[in-house]
């Protein structure tokens, strides 16, 4: 029973008791037998009985009895209403439990589906729940893949942990002539090893000590036998590949952000969600070589924009 129903019941009970007390008091005051027996009350003793007063008392008593009966009926109606409400809640909880169990287990048995569907019809469950119970296998397969059906795309650049890095050391990959292996300082307790493609028209000495933009919350993977712990971003067009350059006054570990996207980045991007791949179409360089996300520049707050000065109107990889 809810608090509102308890308060209503207590109020009705108090009103019934007050009405009974009022009726009893008036009846004793107007009844000649009570005065003759010498009972103590607040009424002033009279030698004669006023017929009009007696008649009024009788009418008042009848009126109170009618009101009392009406209040009792109201109490009974409230009790019945409460009972029906509790019964419906119990049926709905049972129905929801049956439906969720069927979806999780992926029941394909016609008997199991028929029982659950009958339970849904008895409790008046929603059409959506009936549809979910009718096709449990498809829902269970999507649940096992970790993909929510009809889930809106809410990913944006704030999910990416983009930071300024400094290349401390760089060397050729032992098993690939098109890859470099770099040790990159990112403002952490130690540098990270990063495997990346060779930029065009740049020597190892030119890259050593330079600032770069790194995506730090990608999952660590092996590239030709070397563990890569981050991704260096570059601008790519048909002519060349150029590493992105943060502002010259930036320091390793500075966060690269986009105005109006201030959420906290994920600790590690889940490859199944393909967040990085879904954001790539909105990342590019503009006509001045400034890196943008949906037209808004990537920047180190208070220090400047990230650029690829020699690769304009290019995609980001």
N, C-alpha and C positions, 0 to 999 in steps of 0.2 A: 504494500500500500504506500502510495506517495505521500509526501508531507501535506500537499494541498487537500488530498482526500481525508487524511487524519484530522486536519483542522476543521474541515466541513462537518465531519462526524461529531467532533467534540462540541462545535457550535450548536448543532441540532439537538444534541443531548442536553446541553445547558438550557436551551430554550424550552424543551419539554419539562424539565424539572422546575423552572421558574413558573411556567404556566400552571403546573399542578399545585405548586405552593400558593399561587395567587388564588386559584379556585377554592382550595381548602380554606384559606383565610377568610374569603368573602362568605363562604358557606357557613362557617362557624359564627361569623358576626351576625348573620341573618337568621340562623336557626334558633327557634325559641327553646328547644330541648337542651342545647348547649348552655344557654344562660340559666335555665332552671336547675341544671345539675351543679352549678357553681364553678364551672371551669374558668380558669384565669385567662383572659385575653385582653386585647387593647380596646375592644368596643365598649362604649358607654352603656351600662344596663338601662333597659327601659321597661316600664311596667306593661305597656301594650305593644302589639306587633303591628307594624305598618304594612298593610296588604300590598301597597305599591312597591315598597322596598323588597318584600319577599318575592314578588313576581319578577322584579328586575334581577334579583340574585339567581333565580331559577334560569332566567334567560341567559345570564352571563355564564352560568355553569354549563348549560347546553352548548353555548358557543365555544367555550374552552375545550369541552369534550370533542367537538367536531375538529377543532384545530389540532388537538392532540392526535386524533386518528389520522389527519392529513400528514402531520409530521412523521408519524410512524411509517406511513406509506412511502414518503420521500426517502426515509432511511433505507427501507427495503429496496427501493429502486436504485439507490446509490450502491448498495451492496451487490445487487445483480450486475450493475454496470462494471463495477470493479472486478467481479468474477469473470465476466466476458473478456475484459481487457487483458487480464492475466492469462486467460486461456489462449487468446490470439498471439500474445507475445511468446508463449511457450511453443506454439505450433510454428511460428516464424523462425525461432531459434533452431528448432529441430530440422526444419526444411533447409535452412542455410547450412547446417552441419552436414546433411545428406548430400547436398549439391557440391560443397567444397571437397568432401571426401571422394566423390565420384570423379571430379575434375583432376585431383591430384593423383589418384590411382590410375586414371585413364581407362576406366572400365569400358570394355567393348561388348560385354555380355548383354543380349537383348533383355533378359530378365531383370538385370540390375538397372538398366536404363528405364524399363517400364515402371519398376517400383519407385525410383526417384521421381519420375515424371508424375506419377499419381500423387506422391507427397506434395509436389509443387502445386498441382491443381487444387488439392484440398486446402492448402494454406493461402491460396490466392497470391502466389509469388509472381514476380514481375516477368515480363516477356523476355527480358535479357537473360535472366537466370535460366529460363526454360531453354533458350537457344544455346547457352553454355553447356547445359546438361545433355542436349540432343547431340552435340558434337564434341565429346570429351577428348577424343584422340588428337584432334588438331590443336586444341588448347594445351594439352599436356606436352605435345612436341614442341610448341613454341615456348612453353615454360622451361623445358629442359635446355633449349638453346639460349636461354637468358634474354629473349626478346619479348617485350611486352606488346601485345596486339594493340594497334591504333595508338601507340605512344607518340606524342608530338615531338618533333625535333627541337630540343631546347639548348643544343650545344652552341657555344660561341667562343671567341678567342680567349676569354678569361679562364677557360679550362686548361690552357697551355701554360706550362712553366717556362717562360722565355727569359733567359738571363744573358748578361754580358759575360763573355769569357775571353781569356788571353791564352794564346798558344805558347806553351812553354818549350815544347820540343816537337819536332816533326820528322818523320822518316818514311821511307818507302815501305809499302806492304810487302812482306816476304813472299807472298804467293800471287800477287796481282800487280801488274804494271800500271793499272789505271786507278789505284787506290793509294791513299796516304794513311798513316797511323800517327795520331797526334795526342799529346798530353796537354789537356786544357784545364786551366785554373778557372774555377767557377765560384769562388768565395766560400768554399767548403774546407774541411780539414785536410783534404788532399786533392790532387788533380784527378780528372777522369780521362780514361782512354777512349778516344773517338776515332772511328774509321770513316773516312769520307772520300768522295771522288776528287780527282785532281782538278783544281781550277785551271782555266786557260791562261796562258801567257804569264804565269807567276811561278817563281822559283821557290825552293824550300827556304832559302835564307830570307826571302821577302815575307814569307808567311810566319816565320819564327818571331814571336813577340808581338804579333798583330792582334787586334781586338776582333772578336767575332760575336755572332748571335747564336746561342745554342738552345735547343729544345731539350729540357732536362728531365721531363717526366715520361719519356718513352721507356718501354721495357728493354732491358739489356739483352742484346742478341750477339751471336757470333757471326762475323763477316769474314769468310775465307779463313776460319780458324782463329781469328782475333776477336776478343770480346769488346763490343762497342757499347758504351754506357750513356751516350747522348747523341744528338743529331745537330750538325752545323747547318744553318740555313743559308741558302744561296739563291740568287736570281738566275733564271735560265731562259734563254731564247734560242732561236735557231743558230745564232752566231757564236755565243759564248756562255760560259758558266762563271759567275762571280760571287764570292762570299759576301754576305751582308756585313756592312761596317756600322757599328754603333757610334755614337758621338765620341770624339777623341778624348774628352774629359771624363768619360764614364770609367767605372772601376769594375773589376771582375766580381760577379755576384749581384750587380745592379739589375733590378727587374725591368724587363721591357714590357710596356703596357700599351693599351689602346684606350683613348678617352671614351668614357661612358660604358666601359666594360671592366668593372672593378671587382669581380668575384674572385674567390680564392681558387687557385689551380688545383687540379686533382693530384693526389700523391703519385699515382702512376696511371697512365692512360690504358684503358682496357682495349686490346686489339680487336676484340669482337664488336665493340661499339664504333670503331672506325672514325673516331672524332677528328683526328688529324686529316684523314682523307676527305672528310665532309667539309672541313674548313678551307682546304687548299684553293677551291675555285674563287674564294673571296679575298685571297692574299695575292698581291701583285705589287709591282713598282709603277709609279705614275710617270708622267712625261719628264719630271725632274729627277727621277731615280729614287724618290722617297718611297719606302715600303709602306703599304697601306692595307688595312682590313676594311672592306666595304667602304672604301674612300676615306677612311680616317687613318692618319699616320701612326705607325708604331714608334714609340718614343721612350726614352729614359727620362723620367719625370724631372724637370728642371735642368736637363743637360742637353737635350736636343733629340732629333729624329734619327732613325736608322735608315741607311741608304745603300743603294748599289749604283754609284754614280755613273758607271760605264755601261749599265744594262737597264735601259728605260723600257717601260711598257712590257715587262717580262713577268713570267710566272715565278712563284716561290716554291722551292723544294727543300 
